[in-house]
Amino acid sequence: MHQTNWPPDVSDDEIRRMGPPENEIPVALQRNVVMARTDDVGLALLGLRVHSTGVLFDLIVRVRPSSSLVRGRGLGELTWEYGPGGARFLVGVELADGRRASSVPGVGSEDVSFDLVAGSSADLTIDQSWWLHPLPPEGSLHLVVRCPDLGIPETVTEVDATAIRQAAGRVVELWPWERPGWEEPEAAAPADLPGDSWFARR
């Protein structure tokens, strides 16, 4: 998730590529589209929010209550369970110039970031915001998703990156960007336990 308290050894450029600028009002682009749908699952792109340094994609997943896909575990657990045989909810982008980035660590172009910066999940729902940096070049941008355990095959949705570039010119800057402040985290206070407590033993 987007962090607002960065240590001194993280550069300004690193901070700015990891999440949307907090000194801007973005431009919302309506791009509501059902990306994948089965009898039990729906996955949709709800829209985009364009900043001067990148764009947020808002995705949702919905599962039918009677579905057996998530029986015994929540949808969030299912889609983020890693390891051999574990399910994955994979998301990625490909820019018009061929550069790529995805939720798979270590895969993609070094100068493109694609990160989950906000999200929530319940037994039958997922809501996520994915941040792409930098702004994509004009042309077609491809948003790719895949989650076999939800019956979602590899699916590509085309987004007009030219419209994104044009919208970036209408972003409202509230004030010049400032680096968030840094304070050393305070040490946690020791637990207030009676001396004869099991938890007080060293």
N, C-alpha and C positions, 0 to 999 in steps of 0.2 A: 504494500500500500504506500501511497505517497507520504513521505516523511517531511516534517517541517523543522526539525531540529538536527542540523547536519554538523558533524565534527569538522574541525579546521582542516584536516587533511583531504577533505572532499572538495574538488574544484568547483567554481561557479558553473563551468560548462557541464560537469557531471550532474549537478543539481538540476539544471535547466532541462536536461534531456530525460530526466526520470519522471517528470510529471508536468501537468499543466501549470502555467504561470499563475500565481495568486494575485497578480496586479492587473488582471484583465477580465473583461466581460466577453465571453466567447460568442460566436455566431452559431446559432442552431440551424442545422440543415435537416429538413424532413426527408428521411430516406427509409420509411417504415416498409420492411419487406420480410416475408416469411422465407427464411433461408432453407429450412428443412421441416418436413411434417410427416408423421406416421399416424397410425390409428391411436397411438398412446402418447406421442411426444410432439411438441412444437418448439421450434427454435427461430427466433426472429431478431433482426437488427431494428432497433427502435428509432435510431437517428444518430446524428453526429454533432459534436460541438467543436467548432474550429477555433484554435488559438493561433497566435503569431508563430509559435514554435512547433506546432503539431496539432493532432486531432484526436478526440475521444470518440470511441465507438461504444454505444450502449447495446448490450446483448441481453436477451432473456431466454430462459428455458422453462417450459411448463410440461408437467407430466400428468396424465389422467389418474385420478385417485384409485381407480380399480385396476390399474396396471400392475403386473407382477415384476416390472423392471427394477423397482426400488424397494420391494417388499423386504422388511427386516433391516433396512438401513436408509438413511436419508439421501436425497439427491445430491447434496453437497459431498457426502462421504463417497458416493459412487463415482462422481466425476473427478474427484481429486485423489483417488486411491492409486498410489504408485506401487511399483514392484512387479515381479514376474506375474503375468496374468491379470494385473490390476487394470481397472478401467482408467481411461484418460479422456478428458474433454480438451481436445486440442484446438487451438485457434492460431491463425497466422495471417500474414499479409504479404502480397507481392506487388511491388511498385511497377510503374510503367517502364522503368529502365532496367527491370530484372532483379533489383535488390529485394531481399526477403528478410522477414523476421517472424518469429513464432514463439509460442509458449514452451517450446522444447529447448531446454538450456543448451547453449553452445551451437545452436543451428541458426544460420542467417548471416546477414552482412554486418560487419563490425560497426559501421557508422549509422545503423538503423536500430532504434530501440522500440520494443513492443511489450508493454508491461501492464499487468493487472493493477489498477490503482484504486479501485473501489469495488465492493461486491458484498452480496449477502445471499444466503441460501437457507432453504427449509426443506421439509420432506419432499415437496413436490414442485419447488420453484428455485430458480437461480436468476439473480440479477447481477450483471457485471459491467464495468466500464474499463475499456482497454485503451491505453495511451500509445499513440504512434508518434515518434519523433525521428527525423524532422518532418516538416510538411512534405507530402509526396509531390513529385513532379507532375506536370499536366499529363493527361491521358487517362487510361483505365487503371484503377487500383483494384486488386482482387483480394477479397476477404475469404479465407478458407477455414472451414470447421470440419471436425471429425470426432465421432464418439460411437464406436461400434456397440458398446454395451447399452446404449440407448437406442440402437437401431438407426443411428445417423451415419450414413456413408460419407466419404469425403465429398464435400459440397463447396462450390465456388460461387460467390456473389460478387458481381461487378459494381464498383462505385466510381462515380465521375470525379476524378481528382482535379480536373480543371475547375469544377465548381468549388472545390475545397480551396484551391489557390485564390480564386476570386473572393471567396468569403473571408479569407484571412485579411484582406484589405479593409474589411469593415469591423474588425475587432476593436473594441474600445479599451484603450490603455488608461487605467485609473491614475497611475503614478509610475515613475520609472521603477524598474525591477530592483529589488533590494535582496541581498543575501539574508536568509533567516538567521537570527541570533543563535548563539551557542552557549549553553550552560552545562557544566559538568553535572551529570545526574547525581542526586543525593543518595547516599547509602541508605538502604532500607533499615528502619529501626528494628531492633531485635524484638521478637515476639514476647509479649507479657505473659509469662507462664509461671506457675508455682514451681518451686524448687524440686518438689517430689514428683513432678510430671514425667512420664516416659519421654515426652518430646523435649524436655529440658536436659536430658542426658547428653554428654559429650562422647 
